[in-house]
Amino acid sequence: MLVDGKEIADEIKSQLAGRSRALGRRLVLAVVEVGSDPVTEKFVERKKKFGEAVGVEVVSHQFPQGVTEEVLAAEVRTIGADPSTSGIIVQLPLPLEINTDMVIACIPPEKDVDALGSAPRVLAPVAGAVAEIFSRSGIHLRGKRAVVIGHGRLVGKPVADWLTREGAVVDIVSFETREQMRFLSKRADIVVSGAGVPRLVTPELLKEGVVLVDAGTSESEGKLVGDIDPRCMEKAALYTPVPGGVGPITVAVLFRNLLELASG
């Protein structure tokens, strides 16, 4: 089954637009960016467009690549203290010289829509998107073998944590450990990839009937591509394409988190 992420996101969008109107006040999502990256800019533009559709103002706070850790942390604290700000996103990755944990810790928990802090009150957007897909597709996780490729903050870690809580047996692998990845993925009922390596997962690594969730995006030859080679779809019971799969749903879940936090 090919997942139509845009269709699912549009359904969530309609629900959120109604909830936003019922709230009776305009919400503001602050997006903190450091430097410039074409893939990141596409994500931010997508968020702004979605925000317009559901009555949320998306405000970008841009900082130069050379901004110091102290300045960035102070700015995030200021944005978080502003009563007009409903939620905050810090676009990752930050430059290597910046302590990401310290910056993330400056986001108030009640405004942490990405669920990156130590005490999240909502499900991380990518994990929420995977949960939405599995719920709609009738996929039950207890006892299933799952391989998560990549252990980043936005995809690997939150998805692995959620799968574990739902009863799956989860292995997290790095794309650098190719032999381990090859061994584990051949046995996996579910593969979720968030490595950001174009066409990393190929058909010979997979068993028939596998559930494939591609949450890795990167740019190749000017196009947005995923971690999973599209040829893998022939082996899959469920497959999320890039673009148009997990991405649109993740954006929708992000705004759903914003509404949930703003509603108290």
C-alpha distance (Angstrom), angle and dihedral (degrees) to the residues before:
residue distance angle dihedral
M1 . . .
L2 3.79 . .
V3 3.80 112.2 .
D4 3.80 115.1 -133.6
G5 3.79 100.1 -150.3
K6 3.77 93.8 179.6
E7 3.79 92.4 57.2
I8 3.80 92.2 50.0
A9 3.82 91.4 45.5
D10 3.81 90.8 50.7
E11 3.80 90.5 53.9
I12 3.80 91.1 51.2
K13 3.81 89.7 45.0
S14 3.81 91.5 57.1
Q15 3.80 90.9 50.7
L16 3.81 92.8 48.1
A17 3.80 93.9 48.4
G18 3.79 89.1 58.7
R19 3.80 92.9 46.3
S20 3.79 91.2 48.2
R21 3.81 92.1 53.0
A22 3.79 90.8 47.8
L23 3.79 90.4 53.6
G24 3.80 89.2 67.6
R25 3.80 96.8 -144.2
R26 3.77 135.4 77.0
L27 3.79 115.4 -106.9
V28 3.80 123.7 -144.3
L29 3.80 124.7 -150.3
A30 3.81 114.1 -162.4
V31 3.80 116.8 -152.0
V32 3.82 116.0 -162.5
E33 3.81 113.8 -156.7
V34 3.80 130.6 -178.8
G35 3.78 117.4 -160.7
S36 3.79 124.2 -23.3
D37 3.80 130.4 -70.2
P38 3.83 125.5 167.5
V39 3.82 95.2 -139.3
T40 3.81 91.4 48.1
E41 3.79 91.3 48.5
K42 3.80 90.1 54.5
F43 3.80 89.9 52.6
V44 3.81 92.2 49.1
E45 3.80 92.4 48.7
R46 3.79 89.5 50.6
K47 3.80 89.7 53.0
K48 3.80 92.2 49.3
K49 3.79 91.2 51.3
F50 3.79 92.3 48.1
G51 3.80 90.7 46.8
E52 3.80 91.5 54.6
A53 3.79 89.8 53.0
V54 3.81 94.0 53.7
G55 3.79 99.2 37.8
V56 3.80 98.1 -102.2
E57 3.79 121.6 131.8
V58 3.81 112.4 -137.2
V59 3.81 112.2 -154.8
S60 3.80 119.8 -168.6
H61 3.81 119.6 -146.7
Q62 3.80 106.8 -165.8
F63 3.79 125.2 -166.4
P64 3.82 129.7 -175.5
Q65 3.79 120.7 -102.3
G66 3.81 90.4 -108.0
V67 3.80 97.0 55.9
T68 3.79 112.1 134.9
E69 3.77 124.5 -117.6
E70 3.81 91.6 -117.9
V71 3.80 94.2 51.2
L72 3.80 93.2 46.9
A73 3.81 93.1 47.6
A74 3.81 90.9 49.0
E75 3.81 91.3 50.0
V76 3.80 92.0 49.9
R77 3.81 89.9 50.9
T78 3.82 89.9 50.5
I79 3.80 92.4 49.4
G80 3.79 90.3 47.0
A81 3.80 92.4 51.5
D82 3.80 92.5 52.0
P83 3.83 106.8 104.4
S84 3.81 90.4 -149.3
T85 3.83 90.8 63.3
S86 3.80 112.2 88.9
G87 3.80 99.1 -179.9
I88 3.81 141.0 2.0
I89 3.79 133.7 -145.1
V90 3.79 123.3 -172.1
Q91 3.79 106.2 -158.6
L92 3.79 110.0 -129.4
P93 2.93 144.9 -109.4
L94 3.77 99.6 48.7
P95 3.83 120.0 -163.7
L96 3.81 112.5 -73.3
E97 3.80 93.2 -113.7
I98 3.81 91.2 61.8
N99 3.81 120.3 84.5
T100 3.80 100.2 -127.0
D101 3.82 93.7 -167.2
M102 3.79 90.9 56.6
V103 3.80 93.1 50.3
I104 3.82 93.3 45.6
A105 3.81 89.9 49.8
C106 3.82 88.2 62.6
I107 3.82 91.2 67.0
P108 3.82 111.9 95.3
P109 3.85 109.7 -120.2
E110 3.82 90.4 -124.3
K111 3.82 89.3 59.5
D112 3.81 98.7 39.4
V113 3.82 98.8 112.4
D114 3.83 92.4 164.2
A115 3.83 90.7 55.4
L116 3.80 91.2 -133.3
G117 3.79 98.3 135.0
S118 3.79 128.7 89.7
A119 3.81 94.4 -98.8
P120 3.83 107.7 37.5
R121 3.78 117.2 -175.3
V122 3.81 95.4 -164.6
L123 3.79 136.8 40.1
A124 3.80 115.7 -89.7
P125 3.83 108.6 -98.1
V126 3.82 97.7 -116.1
A127 3.81 91.3 46.2
G128 3.80 88.0 47.4
A129 3.80 90.1 51.0
V130 3.82 91.7 50.9
A131 3.81 89.5 47.8
E132 3.82 90.0 51.2
I133 3.80 92.1 50.5
F134 3.80 94.2 47.3
S135 3.81 93.1 45.8
R136 3.80 92.3 51.4
S137 3.81 91.8 45.3
G138 3.79 96.1 47.8
I139 3.81 93.8 -119.4
H140 3.80 112.5 161.1
L141 3.78 117.2 -158.2
R142 3.78 108.2 -166.1
G143 3.78 109.3 118.8
K144 3.82 94.7 -0.4
R145 3.81 120.0 133.6
A146 3.78 111.8 -121.5
V147 3.78 130.1 -175.2
V148 3.79 118.9 -161.3
I149 3.81 114.4 -164.5
G150 3.78 111.6 -151.1
H151 3.79 128.0 18.7
G152 3.79 102.4 -138.1
R153 3.79 126.6 144.7
L154 3.79 96.2 -108.7
V155 3.81 102.4 43.8
G156 3.79 119.9 1.1
K157 3.78 103.0 45.1
P158 3.83 99.8 40.5
V159 3.82 93.2 42.5
A160 3.81 92.4 47.9
D161 3.81 91.0 48.4
W162 3.80 91.5 49.8
L163 3.82 93.9 46.9
T164 3.80 89.7 50.5
R165 3.80 92.1 50.4
E166 3.81 88.5 51.2
G167 3.80 91.3 55.9
A168 3.80 103.2 -99.9
V169 3.80 122.1 139.5
V170 3.80 101.1 -120.0
D171 3.79 132.5 -161.2
I172 3.80 119.6 -175.0
V173 3.78 115.8 -155.5
S174 3.76 135.7 177.7
F175 3.77 120.0 -129.0
E176 3.82 87.4 -126.4
T177 3.82 90.3 66.3
R178 3.78 93.1 65.7
E179 3.81 97.6 164.5
Q180 3.79 91.8 53.4
M181 3.80 89.9 45.8
R182 3.80 90.8 49.9
F183 3.81 92.7 49.2
L184 3.80 96.0 46.7
S185 3.80 98.8 40.5
K186 3.81 91.8 55.3
R187 3.82 88.0 63.1
A188 3.80 98.6 38.6
D189 3.80 124.9 115.2
I190 3.81 89.0 -167.1
V191 3.80 130.1 29.8
V192 3.80 120.9 -171.1
S193 3.78 115.6 -177.4
G194 3.78 126.4 -165.6
A195 3.78 101.0 155.3
G196 3.80 98.3 115.2
V197 3.83 92.1 -133.8
P198 3.82 114.1 132.6
R199 3.83 114.0 -113.4
L200 3.79 92.9 -13.5
V201 3.81 93.6 150.8
T202 3.79 114.1 63.1
P203 3.84 130.8 -176.8
E204 3.82 96.5 -102.1
L205 3.83 89.5 62.2
L206 3.80 93.2 61.2
K207 3.77 140.7 71.1
E208 3.79 123.5 -132.8
G209 3.80 116.4 -84.6
V210 3.79 95.8 23.1
V211 3.81 120.8 157.2
L212 3.81 108.2 -125.5
V213 3.79 123.1 -161.9
D214 3.79 114.9 -179.1
A215 3.80 109.5 -161.7
G216 3.79 95.7 155.0
T217 3.78 119.7 101.3
S218 3.76 131.4 -178.0
E219 3.75 138.2 149.0
S220 3.79 121.9 -99.9
E221 3.80 123.3 173.6
G222 3.79 89.8 -14.7
K223 3.81 94.3 -53.3
L224 3.79 132.6 106.7
V225 3.81 107.7 -114.8
G226 3.77 136.9 175.0
D227 3.79 137.1 -130.6
I228 3.79 94.1 -108.8
D229 3.78 120.1 75.8
P230 3.84 107.9 -123.5
R231 3.81 89.0 -128.8
C232 3.81 86.9 72.6
M233 3.80 88.8 73.3
E234 3.82 89.0 81.6
K235 3.81 90.2 64.6
A236 3.80 97.2 40.6
A237 3.78 131.4 97.9
L238 3.81 86.4 -160.8
Y239 3.79 128.8 14.8
T240 3.79 132.4 -178.3
P241 3.82 113.2 -154.6
V242 3.80 128.5 -145.9
P243 2.93 116.2 -102.8
G244 3.79 107.1 26.2
G245 3.80 101.9 27.2
V246 3.80 125.4 77.5
G247 3.82 94.6 -4.2
P248 3.82 100.7 71.6
I249 3.80 91.7 43.1
T250 3.80 91.3 50.1
V251 3.80 90.1 55.7
A252 3.81 90.4 48.7
V253 3.81 91.8 50.0
L254 3.80 90.1 48.9
F255 3.80 89.9 58.8
R256 3.78 90.9 43.0
N257 3.82 87.2 56.0
L258 3.81 89.1 50.8
L259 3.81 91.3 53.0
E260 3.80 92.0 47.0
L261 3.80 93.3 50.3
A262 3.80 93.3 43.8
S263 3.80 90.7 50.1
G264 3.80 89.6 58.8
